[in-house]
Amino acid sequence: MKNQLAMLDKKGLHFLLSSYSALDQYFHIKEPGLLYVNTDASLVTLAQQFENLSYPGFFFADACYSYTDTTIYFRCVDDLVQPFPEPFTPLSILYNTSRDVYLDPLTIYRELRQTDLTRQMKKSPSVNTLIEAVKLISRYHYTINHNTIPELPESCLLPVNLQKHLLVSILLSRYPQKGLTLLMSSGFIKHRWPEIYSMCEVKHTKDYHPEGDVWQHTLETFKYRKKADLTLSLALLLHDIGKPIAKGTTTKPFHEHSELGAGIARQFLARLGFSRLIQKNVAFLIRFHMIPWALKKLPLFRTEKLMDSDLFPLLLELYRADISSTFKGPEGYYDACRIYRNYLKNKKSPYRTVKGNTVRCR
């Protein structure tokens, strides 16, 4: 965030951190996040300052600018300290970075640490309320009664770029399972992300997955995620998306679900506008997410290329979260890490032990 703020200062813009960025500052959130600012600069001024400025058409942003590893969302206001109508009161807090002070135009400072969210704008469009509720409970300690969020009708339109923004906001947060659960109960996922909804309809064998169906298992994996990496988080969300269409046997009910899931994931991510690199990397993690379990059984020539990939550490993290959400212990993960470390160690040497004999490999 420091780099982005320094850039705004350098361009001479008057701005205040708003909504989620102000709350991140207040709650000392370390997870990476999108940057939200209020500015009294006009769209014309912003366009002059930022060559690749775009206009997403979001209800909470007039313009946005992608900068290295994040996106800055600008809201153009006439008065920086004038409260902007928000569905929930915590979003009205502001932060002045130059003076290191918080601004509380609605005097809700004491409410910030309360747990329950209550709607501030009763007439706010239901989709706006849902989006902000999902983002708030995913990122912070807040909870909300799902019955207070009306179910979205199937006919409710939601632009693809806003769907992508919502998903990224959830996955870059501390508690993505909370936001995803609210999205599911609201009917959002059923109507807009049917590939994900189909996981609710697939039951797991309790001997292997006591946590529940495929969807419940997916939510559980996020509790074991150590960092909010977007590529890893997308892979966690979609790693079992191939199970609903897998045609297996009694002993292997989800045969080839990894390969099937990789293809479905690429199509889903492409539809939401994710980059080809993200699509490729997430598909890689999904396709091979069972490999760490099989490392000790497979010959080196079958796994060497995979372990050479820069994505293999993320693959191990995916595997760790996956098995941690089941009844299995962490032994399989530790075994996979040991094999990977030994491979990297041996790779540095031109010699390798093969069937008890030391041979030169290069």
C-alpha positions, 0 to 999 in steps of 0.5 A: 500500500505504501507504494500506491499512496506514495504515487498518489502523493507524488501526483498531488491528489487530495485523497482519503482512504475510505471504506475497506482501506480505512478499516484495514488501517484501523484493524491492522489487517495484514492480508493484501487488499484492494485500495479504496480512496475518496478524492475531490479530483474530477474524472478529467483530472484523474484521466490526465494523471493516469494513462490507463485509467478505466471506468468499471461502472461500480456503485462504489467507484467512479474509476480504477487504476491497476498498479503492479499487484493491486487496483486503486478504486477512486470515488470522486466526491465534492467534499472529502469529509462529507459522509457518502451513503453506505449500506453499512455504517463501518464503511463510512470511516475515513483515514487521512494518511498525511495527518495519521488521523481517522475521520468519523463523519457519522460518529460510529467510531464506537460501533466499529468493534461490534460484531453484528452488522446492521443495514444503514440504508434500508432502501439500498439495492439488494445487490449492493447490500449483498456485495458489501455484506459479503466483503465485510464479513469475509475481511473482518470479524463481522457477522450478519443474519442471513435472513436480513439479506434478501435472496437475489432473483435470477433475473438480477443482472451483475456485470462480469467485472463486478463478479470478478471484483467480488470474488477477488475481494473475498479470496484476498480476505481473512475469512473467505468461507464466511462470505462464500457461505452468504453468497450461497445462501443468497442464491447468488452462486446458484444463478451465476456460478453454477459450476460451483453450486454443483459441488453442493449436490455431491456427497462425500463418503464420511469415512474420508470426508466427515466434514460434509459434501464437496462444497462444505469440504471446500469451505473447510480448506480455507480455515487452513490457508496460511496466506491470502494468495490469489492463485492458491485461493482460486485453486482451493475454491475450484480444486474439486469442481470436477467431482460433480461430472466425474464418472468413477467406480465404487472404489474410485468414485471421483476418477479423473476429477482433477483433470476434469476440474482443471478444464472447468476452472479455466472456463470459469476464470476466463468467463470472469475475465481473469488473465491467461496466466492466472487461468494457466496457474490455477489449472496446473494446481487443480490438475496436479493437486493429488500428486503430493499424496502420490510422490512416495509411490511414483518414480522420479521421472514421473514427478521431476518436471512437476517439482521443477515448477515454480508452482510446486510450493503452492501445490504443497500448500494446496495439498496441506489445506486439502488434507487438513480439512479431512480426517487425515493427519498431516503425515502425507504433507510432511512426507511430500515436503521431505521428498521435495526438499531432498529433490532440491538438495540432490538437484544442486549436486551433479551426483545422485544415488540410484539403487545404492550407487552414486551416479553422475547426472549431468 
